[in-house]
Amino acid sequence: MTRKETNTAAETLAELEATGDRLAEWSSEHAARILGVIAAVLVAAAAVGFYFQHRSESRQEAANALALATSEYRQAMGADPLGGAIPEPANAEVAASTRTRFSERFAALGAEHPKTTSGALAWLEAGQLSVELGKPDEAKSRFEKARDAAAGSAIGALAWIRLAELAEEASDLAAAASAYESAAAIAAYPLRANALADAARCWVGAGDEAKGLAVYQRLESEFPDQPVSPPVEALIEELRARS
């Protein structure tokens, strides 16, 4: 090694030592700040962990509450709590009071667990009981809450279907057709073809044959192998024959 190289190595070593000394000195002077930053990072990490744990626990709590309410409703109606058809109680007053009581219970569950799958399902149950109690306006409000709580999901699509059925019952076929189309627009919904067929049927019934034919053409294009109910198929064939 030459004298020049020796001097350069020595200078580099001295520089590193000086830098180390300065860093140690700075760390000593700012120890409180460093510890504060570390503490803040740890607190933030703990907060994030608590948030996700809390969300998980809240969702599980909602699912448990919904399962319990569903089971107790079925028992109160004289049905198997685990599944199967729900028989109509012989006593009409008992049936009405049971539906009313559980309608409010399901609605309360939906309100207590917003933006959760269980909450949306609770709103659907509450809305269905409102339908059975002859309260369409209340049912519509509850189905809308289910739709909003589960927007973009299959459950949200099912809420659109319930809203469409209410509109049909009210003879508002244009609103029904639009709701069926909204359900069909949700990719996660497995019965999109059925929803399009119902939308086409309702548009025709509302007097807008052009929209009905357009929706049916979309059905044929997107779901070429999907069978269509004979009445809808016959309706479209008749329109096409007249065109």
C-alpha positions in Angstrom: 0.0 0.0 0.0 1.4 3.5 -0.9 1.7 6.4 1.5 -1.1 8.2 -0.4 -3.4 5.2 0.0 -2.6 4.9 3.7 -3.4 8.6 4.3 -6.7 8.3 2.4 -7.8 5.2 4.4 -6.9 7.0 7.6 -8.8 10.1 6.6 -11.9 7.9 5.7 -11.7 6.1 9.1 -11.4 9.4 10.9 -14.4 10.8 9.0 -16.5 7.8 9.9 -15.5 8.1 13.6 -16.4 11.7 13.5 -19.8 11.0 11.9 -20.4 8.3 14.5 -19.6 10.7 17.3 -21.9 13.4 15.8 -24.7 10.9 15.4 -24.3 9.6 19.0 -24.2 13.2 20.2 -27.4 14.1 18.2 -29.2 11.0 19.5 -28.3 11.8 23.0 -29.6 15.4 22.7 -32.8 14.3 20.9 -33.4 11.0 22.8 -36.8 12.2 24.1 -37.9 13.1 20.5 -36.8 9.8 19.1 -38.6 7.9 21.9 -41.7 10.0 21.3 -41.7 9.1 17.6 -41.2 5.4 18.4 -44.0 5.6 20.9 -46.3 7.3 18.4 -45.6 4.6 15.8 -46.4 1.9 18.4 -49.6 3.6 19.5 -50.7 3.9 15.9 -50.0 0.3 15.1 -51.9 -0.7 18.3 -54.8 1.5 17.3 -55.0 -0.1 13.8 -54.9 -3.6 15.3 -57.6 -2.7 17.8 -59.7 -1.2 15.0 -59.7 -4.3 12.9 -60.2 -6.6 15.9 -63.1 -4.4 17.0 -64.6 -4.6 13.5 -64.2 -8.4 13.4 -65.8 -8.7 16.9 -68.7 -6.3 15.9 -69.4 -8.3 12.7 -69.4 -11.6 14.7 -71.7 -10.0 17.3 -74.1 -8.9 14.5 -74.1 -12.3 13.0 -74.8 -14.0 16.3 -77.7 -11.5 17.1 -79.2 -12.1 13.7 -79.0 -15.9 14.0 -80.6 -15.8 17.4 -83.4 -13.4 16.3 -84.1 -15.6 13.2 -84.2 -18.8 15.3 -86.5 -17.3 17.9 -88.8 -15.9 15.2 -89.1 -19.2 13.6 -89.9 -20.9 16.9 -92.5 -18.2 17.7 -94.2 -19.0 14.4 -94.2 -22.7 15.1 -91.4 -23.6 12.6 -88.2 -25.5 12.9 -85.7 -23.0 14.2 -83.0 -24.5 11.9 -84.8 -24.1 8.6 -87.7 -25.2 6.4 -91.1 -23.5 5.7 -92.7 -21.2 8.2 -96.3 -22.3 8.8 -99.0 -19.7 9.3 -100.3 -19.8 12.9 -104.0 -20.7 13.3 -104.5 -17.7 15.4 -104.3 -14.6 13.2 -103.8 -12.2 16.2 -100.8 -14.3 17.4 -99.4 -14.2 13.9 -99.7 -10.5 13.6 -98.3 -9.7 17.0 -95.3 -12.1 16.4 -94.6 -10.4 13.1 -94.8 -7.0 14.6 -92.6 -7.8 17.5 -89.9 -9.4 15.3 -90.2 -6.8 12.6 -89.1 -4.2 15.2 -86.4 -6.5 16.5 -84.9 -7.0 13.1 -85.1 -3.3 12.3 -83.3 -2.6 15.5 -80.6 -5.1 14.6 -80.2 -3.4 11.2 -79.8 0.0 12.9 -77.3 -1.3 15.5 -75.0 -2.9 12.9 -74.8 -0.5 9.9 -72.7 -1.3 6.8 -72.5 -5.0 7.8 -73.8 -8.1 6.0 -75.8 -9.1 9.0 -77.3 -5.6 9.4 -78.4 -5.6 5.7 -80.0 -9.0 6.1 -81.8 -7.8 9.2 -83.2 -4.9 7.3 -84.4 -7.4 4.6 -86.1 -9.5 7.2 -87.7 -6.5 8.8 -88.9 -5.3 5.4 -90.4 -8.7 4.5 -92.3 -8.7 7.8 -93.6 -5.2 7.0 -94.9 -6.6 3.7 -96.6 -9.5 5.4 -98.2 -7.0 7.8 -99.6 -4.9 5.0 -97.2 -1.9 5.4 -95.7 -1.3 2.0 -94.3 2.2 2.8 -92.5 0.9 5.9 -91.3 -2.1 3.8 -89.9 0.1 1.1 -88.0 2.2 3.6 -86.4 -0.9 5.2 -85.5 -2.5 1.8 -83.8 0.8 0.9 -81.8 0.6 4.1 -80.8 -3.0 3.2 -79.8 -1.8 -0.3 -77.7 1.0 1.0 -76.0 -1.2 3.7 -75.0 -3.8 1.1 -74.5 -1.7 -2.0 -72.8 -3.6 -4.8 -73.3 -7.0 -3.2 -75.7 -9.9 -3.9 -77.6 -8.8 -0.8 -77.9 -5.3 -2.2 -79.2 -6.8 -5.5 -81.8 -8.8 -3.5 -82.9 -5.6 -1.8 -83.4 -4.1 -5.3 -85.5 -7.1 -6.2 -87.7 -6.6 -3.2 -88.1 -2.9 -4.1 -89.1 -4.0 -7.7 -91.7 -6.4 -6.3 -93.2 -3.6 -4.2 -93.3 -1.3 -7.2 -95.1 -4.0 -9.2 -97.6 -4.5 -6.4 -98.2 -0.7 -6.5 -98.7 -0.9 -10.3 -95.6 1.3 -10.9 -94.1 -0.9 -13.6 -91.6 1.7 -14.8 -90.1 1.9 -11.3 -90.2 -1.9 -11.0 -88.3 -2.3 -14.4 -85.7 0.2 -13.3 -85.2 -1.6 -10.0 -84.9 -5.0 -11.7 -82.2 -3.4 -14.0 -80.3 -2.1 -11.0 -80.3 -5.6 -9.5 -79.0 -7.0 -12.9 -76.2 -4.5 -12.9 -74.6 -6.0 -9.8 -72.1 -8.6 -11.0 -72.2 -10.6 -7.7 -75.9 -11.3 -8.1 -76.3 -14.8 -9.5 -79.8 -14.3 -10.9 -79.0 -11.3 -13.2 -80.6 -12.9 -16.2 -83.9 -13.4 -14.3 -83.7 -9.7 -13.3 -83.2 -8.6 -16.9 -86.2 -10.8 -18.0 -88.4 -9.2 -15.3 -87.1 -5.7 -16.3 -88.1 -6.4 -20.0 -91.5 -7.6 -19.0 -92.1 -4.6 -16.8 -91.0 -2.1 -19.4 -93.4 -3.6 -21.9 -96.1 -3.5 -19.3 -95.3 0.1 -18.6 -95.9 0.9 -22.3 -92.3 1.4 -23.2 -91.9 -1.5 -25.7 -88.6 -0.1 -27.1 -86.9 -0.3 -23.7 -88.4 -3.8 -23.1 -87.0 -5.1 -26.4 -83.6 -3.4 -25.7 -83.3 -5.0 -22.3 -84.4 -8.4 -23.7 -81.7 -8.1 -26.4 -79.2 -7.4 -23.7 -80.4 -10.6 -21.9 -79.9 -12.6 -25.1 -76.4 -11.1 -25.6 -75.1 -11.5 -22.1 -76.7 -14.7 -21.1 -77.3 -16.7 -24.4 -77.7 -20.0 -22.7 -80.0 -18.8 -19.9 -83.6 -20.2 -20.3 -86.3 -17.5 -20.1 -89.7 -18.0 -18.6 -92.2 -18.9 -21.4 -94.6 -16.0 -20.7 -91.8 -13.4 -21.1 -90.4 -15.2 -24.2 -93.9 -15.3 -25.8 -94.4 -11.6 -25.0 -91.1 -10.6 -26.7 -91.8 -12.9 -29.7 -95.2 -11.2 -30.2 -93.6 -7.7 -30.0 -90.9 -8.7 -32.5 -93.5 -10.2 -34.8 -95.4 -6.8 -34.8 -92.2 -4.8 -35.4 
